[in-house]
Amino acid sequence: MDGQREHGSGPPQWWRPGPPWWNHRGGEGHRARWPWRSTLLITAFVLVGSNFAAHAQEGERVALDPFGRVLLFLTGAALLWRQRYPVPVVFGTAATTLVYLFAGYPYGPVFVAVAVACFGAVVAGHRRAAWAAMGTMWAGLALLTHWLYRWLPPSGDSAASWGQEIVIATWVVAIVALSELTRARREQWARERAERAQAAKRRADEERLRIARELHDVLAHSISVINVQAGVGLALLDSDPQQARTALTTIKAKSKEALGEVRQVLDTLRTPGDAPRAPAPGLDRLPELVGQAASAGLTVELEGEPPRLSPGTDLAAFRIVQEALTNVVRHSGSRRARVHVGRDGGTLRLRVDDDGPATGAEAGGSGNGLAGMRERAAALGGTIEAGPRADGGFRVLATLPIDVKHTRDVRDAEGVRGAKGVRGSEEDVDDVKEEGR
């Protein structure tokens, strides 16, 4: 399952928001490419369009000469650096455009290069620089057309109307507004991509935790019984061969059952869309759990009747009782345990007690048993209290909400149901000592 996400922690390509060209640009550590094609097209458009404008304004403006064409070329060519150095480019294009206009050359598409540079600066996040450059160019143009035209070419030029200035200001505002809209939209796409990548990573982490918890629960109880029966078989191998044979038969049955459970869980993980083959275990299978504990030498007394529970709570309650009884088998000197099931309003209360002290025996546990119980309870909004009792022994007390419909453990109940039989978990002796046993 993790292999399906090896190519990136974010969502798959088809799931990413924004247009396709946006997904090829903002990778971490990715440097902006040189925009050769767009720069060549814009520069060619400015040069060719200005030639047509010069013919249309012949006699009104200064004819284009080599110096004018160099200014046009520099204005367009500067756009090649607009993604790497947006601030110098936007001020540079504004400056060359003002020089071009102050020289009296024809009005025309030279403003396109300034608009593109402004757009690039705003999108890159340099909003104030873009506004300042556009404001400077508009102010310089207004100064030229209403005052400096008397001393600058072409001769005989007249002042422009204020209506024309309003039109130019409107175009400046429109360019800035379009740039701001594009910038805001790109930032929104970037946020959505980051949120989706984080959500995908969180789901992957939750899935790994769920798989680890399921495999722990599937194997631990059977391995615990096998461990106890192996000890019995070894102790009685010479003195009571018949009893040793019985222990070996139990080991064979439990190992076969454990292999079948693991196979069913793995089959479910490989084909998560398939319908479940068997219902998830719940408190209705407590008698079966008692029988499993008895085969490990533990006598369990059941008290109370389990209420009707939602799938998530039913599965979590069963797992918690399993875990508590497995800890008694592995770590307690007592061979008796009591399981009490009760209801307090909308809360399910589970209590597992034993009277024996901790044996201190190393059982090969993973140290994740109590942590797994707490994770299951917390996922449902419940709590787990585990520790020594004042009168001796050990107690595990769980409180779980009875009606839970939308939790991770509900997905556990719906997604991993193939493991049949009683599935337990184990607890390392270090965790038991931490809780005072």
C-alpha positions as CSV (number, residue, x, y, z in Angstrom):
1,M,0.0,0.0,0.0
2,D,2.9,2.3,0.8
3,G,4.4,1.4,-2.6
4,Q,1.4,3.1,-4.3
5,R,2.6,6.3,-2.7
6,E,6.3,6.0,-3.4
7,H,6.4,8.5,-6.2
8,G,5.4,11.4,-3.9
9,S,3.7,12.2,-0.7
10,G,1.2,14.4,-2.3
11,P,-1.9,13.5,-4.2
12,P,-1.8,11.9,-7.7
13,Q,-1.4,14.1,-10.7
14,W,-5.1,13.9,-11.7
15,W,-6.1,15.1,-8.2
16,R,-4.1,18.3,-8.2
17,P,-6.0,21.5,-8.4
18,G,-5.4,24.3,-10.9
19,P,-4.7,24.2,-14.6
20,P,-2.1,21.7,-15.9
21,W,0.6,24.3,-16.6
22,W,0.5,25.3,-12.9
23,N,1.5,21.8,-11.7
24,H,4.7,22.0,-13.8
25,R,5.9,25.2,-12.1
26,G,6.0,25.5,-8.4
27,G,7.9,22.4,-7.3
28,E,10.1,22.8,-4.3
29,G,13.6,23.8,-5.3
30,H,12.5,24.2,-8.9
31,R,14.0,27.2,-10.7
32,A,12.0,29.2,-13.2
33,R,12.6,28.4,-16.8
34,W,13.7,30.9,-19.3
35,P,10.5,32.1,-21.2
36,W,12.1,32.1,-24.6
37,R,9.1,31.6,-26.8
38,S,6.8,34.1,-25.2
39,T,9.6,36.7,-25.1
40,L,10.4,36.2,-28.8
41,L,6.7,36.5,-29.7
42,I,6.2,39.7,-27.6
43,T,9.4,41.3,-28.9
44,A,8.4,40.5,-32.5
45,F,4.9,41.8,-31.9
46,V,6.3,45.1,-30.4
47,L,8.7,45.6,-33.2
48,V,6.3,44.8,-36.1
49,G,3.4,46.6,-34.4
50,S,5.4,49.7,-33.8
51,N,6.4,49.8,-37.5
52,F,2.7,49.8,-38.5
53,A,2.0,52.5,-35.8
54,A,4.8,54.6,-37.2
55,H,3.3,54.5,-40.7
56,A,-0.2,55.3,-39.3
57,Q,1.2,58.3,-37.3
58,E,3.6,59.6,-39.9
59,G,3.9,63.3,-39.7
60,E,2.5,63.4,-36.1
61,R,5.3,61.6,-34.3
62,V,9.0,61.1,-34.8
63,A,9.8,58.4,-37.4
64,L,11.3,55.2,-36.1
65,D,15.1,55.2,-36.3
66,P,17.7,52.7,-35.2
67,F,17.8,54.2,-31.7
68,G,14.0,53.8,-31.4
69,R,14.1,50.2,-32.6
70,V,16.9,49.4,-30.1
71,L,14.7,50.8,-27.3
72,L,11.8,48.6,-28.5
73,F,14.1,45.5,-28.7
74,L,15.5,46.2,-25.2
75,T,12.0,46.6,-23.8
76,G,10.8,43.3,-25.2
77,A,14.1,41.4,-24.6
78,A,14.1,42.3,-20.9
79,L,11.0,40.1,-20.4
80,L,13.3,37.1,-20.7
81,W,14.4,37.7,-17.1
82,R,10.9,38.5,-15.8
83,Q,10.5,35.2,-13.9
84,R,14.0,35.4,-12.3
85,Y,14.3,39.1,-11.6
86,P,10.7,40.5,-11.8
87,V,11.4,43.8,-10.0
88,P,14.4,45.0,-12.1
89,V,12.5,43.9,-15.2
90,V,9.3,45.8,-14.4
91,F,11.2,49.0,-13.6
92,G,13.5,48.5,-16.6
93,T,10.6,48.1,-19.1
94,A,8.9,51.2,-17.6
95,A,12.1,53.2,-17.9
96,T,12.8,52.3,-21.5
97,T,9.2,52.9,-22.5
98,L,9.3,56.4,-21.0
99,V,12.6,57.1,-22.8
100,Y,10.9,55.9,-26.0
101,L,7.9,58.1,-25.5
102,F,10.0,61.1,-24.4
103,A,11.9,60.8,-27.7
104,G,8.7,61.4,-29.5
105,Y,8.4,58.0,-31.2
106,P,5.0,56.7,-32.2
107,Y,2.5,55.3,-29.7
108,G,1.9,51.6,-30.1
109,P,2.3,48.1,-28.7
110,V,5.3,49.1,-26.6
111,F,2.9,49.2,-23.6
112,V,2.3,45.5,-24.0
113,A,5.8,44.7,-22.7
114,V,5.2,46.9,-19.6
115,A,1.9,45.2,-19.0
116,V,3.5,41.7,-19.2
117,A,6.3,42.8,-16.9
118,C,3.8,44.2,-14.4
119,F,1.8,41.0,-14.5
120,G,4.9,38.9,-13.8
121,A,6.0,41.0,-10.9
122,V,2.6,40.9,-9.2
123,V,2.2,37.2,-9.7
124,A,5.7,36.7,-8.3
125,G,4.6,38.5,-5.1
126,H,6.3,41.9,-5.8
127,R,3.1,43.9,-5.7
128,R,4.4,47.2,-4.4
129,A,7.2,47.2,-7.0
130,A,4.8,46.6,-9.8
131,W,2.4,49.3,-8.6
132,A,5.3,51.8,-8.2
133,A,6.6,51.0,-11.7
134,M,3.2,51.4,-13.3
135,G,2.5,54.5,-11.2
136,T,5.8,56.1,-12.2
137,M,5.2,55.3,-15.9
138,W,1.7,56.8,-15.8
139,A,2.9,59.9,-14.0
140,G,5.7,60.3,-16.5
141,L,3.3,60.0,-19.4
142,A,1.0,62.5,-17.8
143,L,3.9,64.9,-17.3
144,L,4.9,64.4,-20.9
145,T,1.5,64.9,-22.5
146,H,0.5,68.0,-20.4
147,W,3.7,69.9,-19.7
148,L,7.0,68.6,-21.2
149,Y,5.6,68.2,-24.7
150,R,6.5,71.9,-25.3
151,W,10.2,71.2,-25.2
152,L,10.3,67.6,-26.4
153,P,9.9,66.2,-29.9
154,P,7.9,66.2,-32.0
155,S,7.6,69.9,-32.6
156,G,4.2,71.4,-32.7
157,D,2.7,68.7,-30.5
158,S,-0.4,69.7,-28.4
159,A,-1.5,68.7,-24.9
160,A,-3.5,65.5,-24.6
161,S,-7.0,65.6,-23.2
162,W,-7.7,64.6,-19.6
163,G,-10.2,62.0,-21.0
164,Q,-7.3,60.3,-22.6
165,E,-5.5,60.2,-19.3
166,I,-8.5,58.7,-17.6
167,V,-8.5,55.9,-20.3
168,I,-4.8,55.3,-19.7
169,A,-5.3,55.2,-15.9
170,T,-8.2,52.8,-16.4
171,W,-6.0,50.4,-18.4
172,V,-3.3,50.6,-15.7
173,V,-5.8,49.7,-13.0
174,A,-7.2,46.9,-15.1
175,I,-3.7,45.4,-15.7
176,V,-2.9,45.6,-12.0
177,A,-6.3,44.1,-11.0
178,L,-5.9,41.2,-13.5
179,S,-2.4,40.6,-12.1
180,E,-3.7,40.6,-8.5
181,L,-6.5,38.2,-9.4
182,T,-4.1,35.8,-11.0
183,R,-1.8,36.0,-8.1
184,A,-4.6,35.3,-5.6
185,R,-5.8,32.4,-7.7
186,R,-2.3,30.9,-7.8
187,E,-1.8,31.2,-4.1
188,Q,-5.2,29.5,-3.6
189,W,-4.0,26.6,-5.9
190,A,-0.8,26.4,-3.9
191,R,-2.7,26.2,-0.6
192,E,-5.0,23.6,-1.9
193,R,-2.1,21.5,-3.2
194,A,-0.3,21.7,0.2
195,E,-3.5,20.9,2.1
196,R,-4.2,17.9,-0.2
197,A,-0.6,16.7,0.1
198,Q,-0.8,17.0,3.9
199,A,-4.2,15.2,4.0
200,A,-2.8,12.4,1.8
201,K,0.2,12.0,4.1
202,R,-2.1,12.0,7.1
203,R,-4.3,9.3,5.6
204,A,-1.2,7.2,4.7
205,D,0.1,7.5,8.3
206,E,-3.3,6.6,9.7
207,E,-3.5,3.6,7.3
208,R,0.0,2.4,8.4
209,L,-1.1,2.7,12.0
210,R,-4.3,0.9,11.4
211,I,-2.5,-2.0,9.6
212,A,0.1,-2.3,12.4
213,R,-2.7,-2.3,15.0
214,E,-4.7,-4.9,13.1
215,L,-1.7,-7.2,12.6
216,H,-0.8,-6.8,16.2
217,D,-4.3,-7.8,17.4
218,V,-4.6,-10.7,14.9
219,L,-1.4,-12.3,16.0
220,A,-0.8,-11.5,19.6
221,H,-3.5,-13.7,21.3
222,S,-2.6,-16.8,19.2
223,I,1.1,-16.3,19.8
224,S,0.4,-15.9,23.5
225,V,-1.5,-19.2,23.7
226,I,1.3,-20.9,21.6
227,N,3.9,-19.5,24.0
228,V,2.1,-20.9,27.1
229,Q,1.4,-24.2,25.5
230,A,5.0,-24.6,24.3
231,G,6.1,-24.1,27.9
232,V,3.6,-26.7,29.1
233,G,4.8,-29.2,26.4
234,L,8.4,-28.7,27.2
235,A,7.8,-29.2,31.0
236,L,5.7,-32.4,30.5
237,L,7.6,-33.9,27.5
238,D,9.2,-36.6,29.7
239,S,6.8,-36.9,32.7
240,D,3.5,-36.8,30.9
241,P,3.9,-37.4,27.1
242,Q,0.1,-37.4,26.6
243,Q,-0.4,-34.0,28.1
244,A,2.6,-32.8,26.0
245,R,0.9,-34.1,22.9
246,T,-2.2,-32.2,23.8
247,A,-0.1,-29.0,24.2
248,L,1.5,-29.6,20.8
249,T,-1.9,-30.2,19.2
250,T,-3.1,-26.9,20.6
251,I,0.0,-25.2,19.2
252,K,-0.6,-26.6,15.8
253,A,-4.3,-25.5,15.8
254,K,-3.4,-22.0,17.0
255,S,-0.6,-21.5,14.5
256,K,-2.9,-22.6,11.7
257,E,-5.6,-20.2,12.9
258,A,-3.0,-17.4,13.2
259,L,-1.8,-18.1,9.6
260,G,-5.4,-18.0,8.3
261,E,-6.1,-14.8,10.1
262,V,-3.0,-13.1,8.7
263,R,-3.8,-14.3,5.2
264,Q,-7.3,-12.9,5.4
265,V,-6.1,-9.6,6.7
266,L,-3.5,-9.3,3.9
267,D,-6.1,-10.4,1.3
268,T,-8.3,-7.6,2.5
269,L,-5.5,-5.1,2.3
270,R,-4.6,-6.1,-1.3
271,T,-8.2,-5.8,-2.5
272,P,-9.7,-3.1,-0.2
273,G,-12.7,-2.6,-2.5
274,D,-14.0,-6.2,-2.0
275,A,-16.9,-7.0,0.2
276,P,-16.0,-8.2,3.7
277,R,-16.0,-12.0,4.0
278,A,-17.0,-12.1,7.7
279,P,-18.4,-9.7,10.2
280,A,-15.9,-7.8,12.4
281,P,-15.6,-9.2,15.9
282,G,-17.5,-7.6,18.7
283,L,-18.6,-8.1,22.3
284,D,-21.0,-10.9,21.2
285,R,-17.9,-13.0,20.9
286,L,-16.8,-12.6,24.5
287,P,-17.6,-16.3,25.3
288,E,-15.2,-17.4,22.5
289,L,-12.6,-15.1,23.9
290,V,-13.1,-16.7,27.3
291,G,-12.5,-20.1,25.8
292,Q,-9.3,-18.9,24.1
293,A,-8.1,-17.6,27.5
294,A,-9.0,-20.9,29.2
295,S,-6.7,-22.7,26.7
296,A,-3.9,-20.5,28.0
297,G,-4.7,-21.4,31.6
298,L,-6.7,-18.3,32.5
299,T,-10.2,-18.5,34.1
300,V,-12.4,-15.5,33.1
301,E,-15.6,-14.4,34.8
302,L,-18.0,-12.4,32.7
303,E,-20.3,-9.8,34.4
304,G,-23.0,-7.8,32.7
305,E,-24.6,-7.8,29.2
306,P,-23.2,-5.8,26.4
307,P,-25.6,-3.2,24.9
308,R,-26.2,-2.7,21.2
309,L,-23.2,-0.8,19.9
310,S,-22.1,0.9,16.7
311,P,-19.6,-1.1,14.6
312,G,-16.6,1.0,15.6
313,T,-17.3,0.9,19.3
314,D,-18.1,-2.8,19.2
315,L,-14.8,-3.6,17.5
316,A,-12.8,-1.3,19.8
317,A,-14.4,-2.8,22.9
318,F,-13.6,-6.4,21.8
319,R,-10.0,-5.4,21.1
320,I,-9.5,-3.7,24.5
321,V,-10.9,-6.7,26.4
322,Q,-8.6,-9.0,24.3
323,E,-5.6,-6.8,25.1
324,A,-6.3,-6.7,28.8
325,L,-6.7,-10.5,29.0
326,T,-3.6,-11.1,27.0
327,N,-1.7,-8.9,29.4
328,V,-3.0,-11.0,32.3
329,V,-1.8,-14.2,30.6
330,R,1.6,-12.7,29.9
331,H,2.4,-10.5,32.9
332,S,0.2,-11.4,35.9
333,G,0.8,-14.0,38.6
334,S,-3.0,-14.5,38.8
335,R,-4.8,-17.2,36.8
336,R,-8.2,-15.6,37.2
337,A,-9.7,-12.4,35.7
338,R,-13.0,-10.6,35.8
339,V,-14.6,-8.8,32.9
340,H,-17.4,-6.4,33.6
341,V,-19.5,-4.8,30.8
342,G,-21.9,-2.0,31.7
343,R,-23.7,1.0,30.4
344,D,-23.8,4.5,31.9
345,G,-26.2,6.6,29.8
346,G,-24.6,6.9,26.4
347,T,-21.2,5.5,27.5
348,L,-20.0,1.9,27.5
349,R,-17.9,1.0,30.5
350,L,-15.5,-2.0,30.4
351,R,-13.5,-3.2,33.4
352,V,-11.0,-6.0,33.4
353,D,-9.5,-6.9,36.8
354,D,-7.0,-9.5,38.1
355,D,-5.7,-10.1,41.6
356,G,-2.1,-11.2,40.9
357,P,1.1,-9.2,41.0
358,A,3.3,-8.7,37.9
359,T,5.5,-11.7,37.3
360,G,8.2,-9.7,35.6
361,A,8.6,-12.4,33.0
362,E,9.7,-11.3,29.6
363,A,7.1,-12.4,27.1
364,G,8.5,-11.0,23.9
365,G,5.9,-8.3,23.6
366,S,6.2,-5.3,21.4
367,G,5.4,-2.7,24.0
368,N,2.5,-1.4,21.9
369,G,-0.5,-3.0,23.7
370,L,-1.5,-0.2,26.1
371,A,-0.7,2.4,23.4
372,G,-3.0,0.5,20.9
373,M,-5.8,0.4,23.5
374,R,-5.5,4.2,24.1
375,E,-5.4,4.9,20.3
376,R,-8.6,2.9,19.8
377,A,-10.3,4.6,22.6
378,A,-9.1,8.1,21.6
379,A,-10.2,7.6,18.0
380,L,-13.8,7.1,19.3
381,G,-13.6,9.9,21.9
382,G,-13.2,7.5,24.8
383,T,-10.6,7.0,27.5
384,I,-8.4,4.2,29.0
385,E,-7.2,4.0,32.6
386,A,-4.8,1.3,33.4
387,G,-2.8,0.7,36.6
388,P,-2.5,-1.2,39.9
389,R,-5.5,-1.3,42.3
390,A,-5.2,-0.2,45.9
391,D,-6.1,-3.6,47.2
392,G,-3.6,-5.4,44.9
393,G,-3.9,-6.7,41.3
394,F,-4.3,-4.6,38.2
395,R,-7.3,-2.9,36.5
396,V,-8.0,-1.7,33.0
397,L,-11.0,0.6,32.8
398,A,-12.3,1.8,29.4
399,T,-15.1,4.3,28.7
400,L,-16.3,4.4,25.1
401,P,-19.3,6.3,23.5
402,I,-21.9,3.8,22.5
403,D,-23.1,5.4,19.2
404,V,-20.1,6.4,17.0
405,K,-20.7,6.6,13.2
406,H,-17.8,8.5,11.7
407,T,-14.4,7.5,13.2
408,R,-11.3,5.8,12.0
409,D,-12.3,2.6,13.9
410,V,-15.6,2.5,11.9
411,R,-13.4,2.3,8.8
412,D,-11.4,-0.4,10.6
413,A,-14.6,-2.4,11.2
414,E,-15.7,-2.0,7.6
415,G,-12.3,-2.4,5.9
416,V,-10.6,-5.3,7.8
417,R,-13.2,-7.9,8.6
418,G,-11.6,-11.0,7.1
419,A,-9.8,-12.2,10.2
420,K,-12.0,-14.8,12.0
421,G,-11.6,-16.2,15.5
422,V,-10.4,-14.4,18.6
423,R,-7.7,-11.9,17.8
424,G,-5.7,-10.5,20.6
425,S,-2.7,-8.3,21.3
426,E,0.2,-8.3,23.7
427,E,2.0,-6.0,26.0
428,D,5.7,-5.8,26.8
429,V,6.8,-6.1,30.4
430,D,8.3,-2.6,30.3
431,D,4.8,-1.1,29.7
432,V,3.5,-3.2,32.6
433,K,6.2,-1.9,34.9
434,E,5.4,1.6,33.7
435,E,1.8,1.2,34.8
436,G,3.0,-0.1,38.2
437,R,2.8,-3.9,37.7
